[in-house]
């Protein structure tokens, strides 16, 4: 797997998270930053139509180190979904 940017402090991947996380070891990530699709076809477009399933959040938990952080962007219309993830 090719990294997007790498220094001695860490590695940044810019890819589909399903592809990247499959190759990562358990408890190996300090931070996840994601802005998943919101599932309401903003302005009638399809780019955010899909809703991220449970499997991706299981993978996030698998690769995050104990005590690590995940910053997950959401929208007010996703309040119930956001509370379920936490």
DSSP file (Angstrom, degrees, kcal/mol; ACC not computed):
  #  RESIDUE AA STRUCTURE BP1 BP2  ACC     N-H-->O    O-->H-N    N-H-->O    O-->H-N    TCO  KAPPA ALPHA  PHI   PSI    X-CA   Y-CA   Z-CA
    1    1 A X              0   0    0      0, 0.0     2,-0.4     0, 0.0    19,-0.0   0.000 360.0 360.0 360.0 130.0    0.0    0.0    0.0
    2    2 A X        -     0   0    0      1,-0.0     2,-0.2     2,-0.0     0, 0.0  -0.700 360.0-134.6 -89.7 132.8    1.4    3.3   -1.0
    3    3 A X        -     0   0    0     -2,-0.4    10,-0.2     1,-0.1     3,-0.1  -0.519   1.7-145.2 -82.2 154.8    1.4    6.2    1.4
    4    4 A X  S    S-     0   0    0      8,-2.6     2,-0.3     1,-0.4     9,-0.2   0.843  84.3  -3.0 -84.1 -39.3    0.3    9.7    0.4
    5    5 A X  E     -A   12   0A   0      7,-1.7     7,-3.4     2,-0.0    -1,-0.4  -0.972  69.5-174.8-155.6 138.0    2.7   11.5    2.6
    6    6 A X  E     +A   11   0A   0     -2,-0.3     2,-0.2     5,-0.2     5,-0.2  -0.997  10.2 160.4-144.4 137.2    5.2   10.3    5.2
    7    7 A X  E >   -A   10   0A   0      3,-2.7     3,-0.7    -2,-0.4    -2,-0.0  -0.787  58.8 -89.6-134.6-178.7    7.5   11.7    7.8
    8    8 A X  T 3  S+     0   0    0     -2,-0.2     3,-0.1     1,-0.2    -2,-0.0   0.705 125.4  58.7 -67.8 -17.3    9.2   10.4   10.9
    9    9 A X  T 3  S-     0   0    0      1,-0.3     2,-0.3     0, 0.0    -1,-0.2   0.700 121.2 -56.1 -84.7 -20.7    6.1   11.5   12.8
   10   10 A X  E <   -A    7   0A   0     -3,-0.7    -3,-2.7     2,-0.0     2,-0.4  -0.979  49.5 -87.6 165.5-177.5    3.6    9.4   10.9
   11   11 A X  E     -A    6   0A   0     -2,-0.3     2,-0.5    -5,-0.2    -5,-0.2  -0.966  22.7-153.1-127.4 138.1    2.0    8.4    7.6
   12   12 A X  E     -A    5   0A   0     -7,-3.4    -8,-2.6    -2,-0.4    -7,-1.7  -0.947   9.7-163.6-112.2 129.4   -0.9    9.9    5.8
   13   13 A X        -     0   0    0     -2,-0.5     2,-0.5   -10,-0.2   -10,-0.1  -0.939   8.2-170.6-112.2 133.8   -3.1    7.7    3.5
   14   14 A X        +     0   0    0     -2,-0.4     2,-0.3     2,-0.0    -2,-0.0  -0.856  49.7  95.2-122.2  93.2   -5.4    9.2    0.9
   15   15 A X  S    S-     0   0    0     -2,-0.5     2,-0.3     0, 0.0    -2,-0.1  -0.926  86.3 -55.1-162.3 175.6   -7.4    6.3   -0.4
   16   16 A X    >>  -     0   0    0     -2,-0.3     4,-1.9     1,-0.2     3,-0.9  -0.562  49.2-136.2 -65.5 125.6  -10.7    4.4    0.1
   17   17 A X  H 3> S+     0   0    0     -2,-0.3     4,-2.6     1,-0.3     5,-0.3   0.807 101.7  61.6 -60.5 -30.3  -10.7    3.5    3.7
   18   18 A X  H 3> S+     0   0    0      1,-0.2     4,-1.0     2,-0.2    -1,-0.3   0.901 107.9  44.5 -61.3 -39.3  -11.9    0.0    2.9
   19   19 A X  H <> S+     0   0    0     -3,-0.9     4,-0.5     2,-0.1    -2,-0.2   0.918 118.2  42.4 -69.5 -44.2   -8.7   -0.6    0.9
   20   20 A X  H >< S+     0   0    0     -4,-1.9     3,-1.4     1,-0.2     4,-0.5   0.945 111.3  50.7 -72.1 -50.0   -6.4    0.9    3.5
   21   21 A X  H >< S+     0   0    0     -4,-2.6     3,-1.0     1,-0.3    -1,-0.2   0.799  99.4  65.5 -65.7 -28.5   -7.7   -0.5    6.7
   22   22 A X  H 3< S+     0   0    0     -4,-1.0    -1,-0.3    -5,-0.3    -2,-0.2   0.821 105.9  45.4 -59.2 -29.8   -7.7   -4.1    5.5
   23   23 A X  T << S+     0   0    0     -3,-1.4    -1,-0.2    -4,-0.5     2,-0.2   0.507  95.0  96.2 -93.9  -5.4   -3.9   -3.9    5.3
   24   24 A X  S <  S-     0   0    0     -3,-1.0     2,-0.1    -4,-0.5     3,-0.1  -0.586  74.4-117.2 -89.3 148.2   -3.4   -2.3    8.7
   25   25 A X    >   -     0   0    0     -2,-0.2     3,-0.8     1,-0.1     4,-0.1  -0.391  40.8 -87.1 -76.0 157.5   -2.5   -4.2   11.8
   26   26 A X  T 3  S+     0   0    0      1,-0.2    37,-0.3     2,-0.1    -1,-0.1  -0.328 110.5   8.6 -58.7 145.6   -4.8   -4.2   14.9
   27   27 A X  T 3  S+     0   0    0     35,-2.6    -1,-0.2    37,-0.3    37,-0.2   0.859  94.2 120.4  51.5  45.2   -4.2   -1.3   17.3
   28   28 A X    <   +     0   0    0     35,-1.7     2,-0.4    -3,-0.8    36,-0.2   0.438  46.8  81.4-118.0  -1.3   -1.8    0.5   14.9
   29   29 A X  E     -b   64   0B   0     34,-2.6    36,-2.9    31,-0.1    39,-0.1  -0.902  46.6-170.3-117.0 135.5   -3.5    3.9   14.3
   30   30 A X  E    S+     0   0B   0     -2,-0.4    39,-1.7     1,-0.3     2,-0.3   0.733  75.8  16.4 -89.0 -26.4   -3.4    7.0   16.5
   31   31 A X  E     -b   69   0B   0     37,-0.2     2,-0.4    39,-0.0    -1,-0.3  -0.987  52.3-166.6-154.2 135.6   -6.0    9.0   14.7
   32   32 A X  E     -b   70   0B   0     37,-1.6    39,-3.2    -2,-0.3     2,-0.5  -0.996   9.0-174.3-120.1 128.9   -8.8    8.6   12.1
   33   33 A X  E     +b   71   0B   0     -2,-0.4     2,-0.3    37,-0.2    39,-0.2  -0.990  18.7 162.2-120.5 121.2  -10.2   11.7   10.5
   34   34 A X  E     -b   72   0B   0     37,-2.6    39,-2.7    -2,-0.5     2,-0.3  -0.992  35.1-166.9-144.3 148.6  -13.2   11.1    8.2
   35   35 A X        -     0   0    0     -2,-0.3     3,-0.1    37,-0.2    39,-0.1  -0.692  30.3-168.7-129.3  75.9  -16.1   12.9    6.6
   36   36 A X        -     0   0    0     37,-0.4    15,-0.0    -2,-0.3    12,-0.0  -0.154  35.8 -78.4 -68.2 162.0  -18.4   10.0    5.5
   37   37 A X        -     0   0    0      1,-0.1    15,-0.5    10,-0.1    -1,-0.1  -0.284  34.8-142.5 -57.0 144.0  -21.3   10.4    3.1
   38   38 A X        -     0   0    0     13,-0.1    -1,-0.1    -3,-0.1    11,-0.1   0.625  27.9-128.2 -89.1 -14.7  -24.4   11.8    5.0
   39   39 A X  S    S+     0   0    0      9,-2.2    10,-0.2    11,-0.5    12,-0.1   0.683  80.7  97.4  81.1  18.3  -26.9    9.8    3.0
   40   40 A X  S    S-     0   0    0      8,-0.5     4,-0.3    10,-0.1     9,-0.2   0.131  86.3-118.0-129.3  27.1  -29.3   12.5    1.9
   41   41 A X    >   -     0   0    0      7,-0.4     3,-2.3     1,-0.1     4,-0.1   0.883  33.1-136.4  44.8  62.5  -28.2   13.3   -1.6
   42   42 A X  G >  S-     0   0    0      1,-0.3     3,-1.9     2,-0.2     5,-0.2  -0.221  81.8  -3.5 -51.6 128.3  -27.3   17.0   -1.1
   43   43 A X  G 3  S-     0   0    0      1,-0.3    -1,-0.3    -3,-0.2    -2,-0.1   0.769 129.3 -64.9  55.6  29.8  -28.6   19.2   -3.9
   44   44 A X  G <  S+     0   0    0     -3,-2.3    -1,-0.3    -4,-0.3    -2,-0.2   0.613 101.6 136.3  74.6  12.0  -29.9   16.1   -5.6
   45   45 A X    <   -     0   0    0     -3,-1.9     3,-0.3    -4,-0.1    -1,-0.2  -0.565  53.3-142.5 -92.7 157.2  -26.4   14.7   -6.2
   46   46 A X  S >  S+     0   0    0     -2,-0.2     3,-1.8     1,-0.2     4,-0.5   0.543  78.4  93.2 -94.5  -8.5  -25.4   11.0   -5.7
   47   47 A X  T 3  S+     0   0    0      1,-0.3    -1,-0.2    -5,-0.2     3,-0.1   0.763 100.0  29.8 -62.2 -24.6  -21.9   11.6   -4.3
   48   48 A X  T 3  S+     0   0    0     -3,-0.3    -9,-2.2    -6,-0.1    -8,-0.5   0.107  90.5 105.1-118.2  23.1  -23.2   11.5   -0.7
   49   49 A X    <   +     0   0    0     -3,-1.8    -2,-0.1   -10,-0.2    -1,-0.1   0.886  61.7  79.3 -71.9 -39.7  -26.2    9.2   -1.2
   50   50 A X  S    S-     0   0    0     -4,-0.5   -11,-0.5    -3,-0.1     2,-0.4  -0.340  71.1-141.6 -71.0 149.7  -24.7    6.0    0.4
   51   51 A X        -     0   0    0    -12,-0.1     2,-0.2   -13,-0.1   -13,-0.1  -0.944  25.1-111.4-111.6 134.9  -24.6    5.6    4.2
   52   52 A X        -     0   0    0    -15,-0.5     2,-0.1    -2,-0.4   -16,-0.0  -0.433  37.3-134.6 -66.7 132.8  -21.6    4.0    5.8
   53   53 A X    >>  -     0   0    0     -2,-0.2     4,-0.9     1,-0.1     3,-0.7  -0.228  23.4 -97.8 -85.6 175.3  -22.4    0.6    7.2
   54   54 A X  H 3> S+     0   0    0      1,-0.2     4,-1.9     2,-0.2     3,-0.4   0.823 113.6  69.2 -61.1 -35.6  -21.5   -1.0   10.5
   55   55 A X  H 3> S+     0   0    0      1,-0.2     4,-2.0     2,-0.2    -1,-0.2   0.859  95.8  52.9 -57.7 -38.2  -18.5   -2.9    9.1
   56   56 A X  H <> S+     0   0    0     -3,-0.7     4,-2.1     1,-0.2    -1,-0.2   0.889 108.3  49.9 -67.1 -37.0  -16.5    0.2    8.5
   57   57 A X  H  X S+     0   0    0     -4,-0.9     4,-2.2    -3,-0.4    -1,-0.2   0.851 108.1  54.0 -70.3 -32.3  -16.9    1.3   12.1
   58   58 A X  H  X S+     0   0    0     -4,-1.9     4,-2.0     2,-0.2    -1,-0.2   0.902 108.8  49.3 -63.6 -40.5  -15.8   -2.1   13.3
   59   59 A X  H  X S+     0   0    0     -4,-2.0     4,-2.3     2,-0.2     5,-0.2   0.897 107.8  54.1 -65.5 -39.9  -12.7   -1.7   11.2
   60   60 A X  H  X S+     0   0    0     -4,-2.1     4,-1.9     1,-0.2    -2,-0.2   0.940 110.3  46.4 -58.2 -47.2  -12.0    1.7   12.7
   61   61 A X  H  < S+     0   0    0     -4,-2.2    -1,-0.2     1,-0.2    -2,-0.2   0.869 110.6  54.3 -63.3 -36.3  -12.2    0.2   16.2
   62   62 A X  H  < S+     0   0    0     -4,-2.0   -35,-2.6     1,-0.2    -1,-0.2   0.910 114.5  37.7 -65.1 -43.1   -9.9   -2.7   15.2
   63   63 A X  H  < S+     0   0    0     -4,-2.3   -34,-2.6   -37,-0.3   -35,-1.7   0.728  95.2  95.9 -86.8 -21.2   -7.1   -0.5   13.9
   64   64 A X  E  < S-b   29   0B   0     -4,-1.9   -37,-0.3    -5,-0.2   -34,-0.2  -0.463  76.6-122.2 -70.9 138.5   -7.3    2.3   16.4
   65   65 A X  E >   -     0   0B   0    -36,-2.9     3,-2.3    -2,-0.2     2,-0.1  -0.418  43.8 -82.9 -69.9 153.6   -4.9    2.1   19.4
   66   66 A X  E 3  S+     0   0B   0      1,-0.3    -1,-0.1   -39,-0.1     3,-0.1  -0.402 120.9  16.0 -57.2 130.7   -6.5    2.0   22.8
   67   67 A X  E 3  S+     0   0B   0      1,-0.2    -1,-0.3    -2,-0.1    -2,-0.1   0.437  97.5 134.9  83.9  -0.5   -7.1    5.6   23.8
   68   68 A X  E <   -     0   0B   0     -3,-2.3     2,-0.3   -39,-0.1    -1,-0.2  -0.208  50.0-116.7 -75.9 172.4   -6.7    6.9   20.2
   69   69 A X  E     -b   31   0B   0    -39,-1.7   -37,-1.6    -3,-0.1     2,-0.4  -0.812  17.7-165.4-115.2 151.2   -9.1    9.4   18.6
   70   70 A X  E     -b   32   0B   0     -2,-0.3     2,-0.7   -39,-0.2   -37,-0.2  -0.976   9.0-159.0-131.0 120.3  -11.5    9.3   15.7
   71   71 A X  E     -b   33   0B   0    -39,-3.2   -37,-2.6    -2,-0.4     2,-0.6  -0.891  15.5-175.9 -99.2 112.1  -12.8   12.7   14.4
   72   72 A X  E     -b   34   0B   0     -2,-0.7   -37,-0.2   -39,-0.2     2,-0.1  -0.933  14.9-145.4-116.2 112.8  -16.0   11.9   12.5
   73   73 A X        +     0   0    0    -39,-2.7   -37,-0.4    -2,-0.6     2,-0.3  -0.475  28.7 163.9 -73.4 146.1  -17.7   14.8   10.7
   74   74 A X        -     0   0    0     -2,-0.1     2,-0.3   -39,-0.1   -36,-0.1  -0.899  30.5-117.8-149.5 179.3  -21.5   14.7   10.6
   75   75 A X    >   -     0   0    0     -2,-0.3     3,-2.6   -37,-0.1     7,-0.2  -0.852  32.9-106.6-121.8 157.8  -24.5   17.0    9.9
   76   76 A X  G >  S+     0   0    0     -2,-0.3     3,-1.5     1,-0.3     4,-0.2   0.829 119.6  61.3 -53.8 -32.3  -27.3   18.0   12.2
   77   77 A X  G 3  S+     0   0    0      1,-0.3    -1,-0.3     2,-0.1     3,-0.2   0.637 100.5  56.3 -69.8 -11.6  -29.6   15.7   10.2
   78   78 A X  G <>  +     0   0    0     -3,-2.6     4,-3.0     1,-0.2    -1,-0.3   0.164  68.9 118.7-102.5  16.9  -27.4   12.8   11.3
   79   79 A X  H <> S+     0   0    0     -3,-1.5     4,-2.0     1,-0.2    -1,-0.2   0.880  76.8  46.2 -54.2 -45.0  -27.7   13.4   15.0
   80   80 A X  H  > S+     0   0    0     -3,-0.2     4,-1.7     2,-0.2    -1,-0.2   0.925 114.3  48.1 -64.9 -44.7  -29.3   10.0   15.8
   81   81 A X  H  > S+     0   0    0      1,-0.2     4,-1.8     2,-0.2    -2,-0.2   0.906 109.9  53.1 -62.0 -42.2  -26.8    8.2   13.6
   82   82 A X  H  X S+     0   0    0     -4,-3.0     4,-1.7     1,-0.2    -1,-0.2   0.896 108.3  49.8 -61.4 -41.2  -23.9   10.1   15.3
   83   83 A X  H  < S+     0   0    0     -4,-2.0    -1,-0.2    -5,-0.2    -2,-0.2   0.844 107.8  54.3 -67.3 -32.6  -25.1    9.1   18.8
   84   84 A X  H  < S+     0   0    0     -4,-1.7    -1,-0.2     1,-0.2    -2,-0.2   0.875 106.7  51.6 -68.2 -36.5  -25.4    5.4   17.7
   85   85 A X  H  <        0   0    0     -4,-1.8    -2,-0.2     1,-0.3    -1,-0.2   0.921 360.0 360.0 -65.5 -44.4  -21.7    5.4   16.5
   86   86 A X     <        0   0    0     -4,-1.7    -1,-0.3    -5,-0.1    -2,-0.2   0.492 360.0 360.0 -68.7 360.0  -20.5    6.8   19.8
